[in-house]
């Protein structure tokens, strides 16, 4: 996980950078990114994470998983190294809604070691599996929170997937209600208590842990026993001397106001849930910051939120659709998520971790085209686990010296000519062969029939194009 849960890219002084099995050049989200990567890669059936502000839901979204942040008090926080006891909660990440429901049945309820769980007394169903209804979207009233959709260039691909998800819900029987612009974002400003509570809660955890090698946050920082990625956050927490301040009390009050505002919006429009992206950008490359989190609405209000696979963005990376509902209405969220999952079937396992029992055969694609006696023939063989494309391409009917380039292009929408994705061969080379490492976007384009090979020659600059068609299963 991310060091001390203080981040969403999963960097650790013990294990380094965890990578995303859908594209190992990308981050896995966080802070429970290791759990997300492992479950997505089928190293385990389900996994447990902690969510202080998105740490279950963000890695779920980045890995095409189902993740739930429950109502405050649904599950015990005993044993979790605290980031903020007001916001911390444990919960499952799973490859299916059914697996998540099974795990909830085994892990929620009143725990004397965590007094907050007394709130769940009498409010937990006999089994969350009773909510697994494939027709659960029929008649459900839902609304998209447009202010949590991104409209920047980097965020638009995720918004497109979420909008398509809302359309799929409507096709499955839901009523998508227009609630217009709300003021929910205003309740989230200056409402997080993570930075204020961490020192107090971490020091208390160490005091109650016999044999802990350090006794306080100050000692940890003094010894430098942590990754530099959280240095600023830890030093900022050290500056918090007391929680007996107006700022802290105001933040707690804003949390109550946020909960009341969400519930009022749900009641006013008779809604089962509000819809928005878990995070407004897909997983960024390793080493870059990860912007776009919508974690605060659930984390600040204390209301439950579930994320479910919504499909894949243009770059080939998973997108999570999140729904937030009323207190202890987890069964309602599971019903909606299960019906959406059943109607869409978006999740597919990452190619980088194939079955060890029956590993998939290489994908072989033959491509050919001819015009005016000149042509192009190519053979492409994809090793999906390595994302490696071996190719052998030859041009004929033209002198080798007339060959300018042989490229792999990415078609634009509608199949028109698009830009170069990879260089396959250079000037004067009628035959070219080699291997390419494909990105998640390349794989998505290849699956969708959106790549083509082209030989560009003197006197015919547009060249001869041969489309790469993914073979039928």
Buried (B, 14 or more C-beta within 10 A) or exposed (E): BBBBBBBBBBBBBEEEBBBBBBBBBBBBBBBBBBBBBBBBBBEEEBBBBBBBBBBBBBBBBBBBBBBBBBBBBBBBBEEBBBBBBBBBBBBBBBBBBBBBBBBBBEBBBBBEEBEBBEBBEEEBBEEBBEBBBEEBBEEBBBBBBBEBBBEEEEBBBBBBBBBBBBEBBEEBBBBBEEBEEBEBBEBBEEBBBBBBBBBBBBBEBBEEEEEEEBEBBBBBBEEEEBBEBBEEBBEEBBEBEEBEEEEBEEBBEBBBBBBEBBBEBBEEBEBBBBBBBBBBBBBBEBEEEBBBBBBBBBBBBBBBBBBBBBBBBBBBBBBBBBBBBBBBBBBBBBBBBBBBBBBBEBBEBBBBBBEEEEEEEBBEBEBEBEEEEBBBBBBBBBBBBEBBBBBBBBBBBBEEEBBBBBBBBBBEEEEEEBEEBBEBBEEEBBBBBEEBEBBBBBBBBBBEEBBBBBBBBEEBEEBBBBBBEBEEE
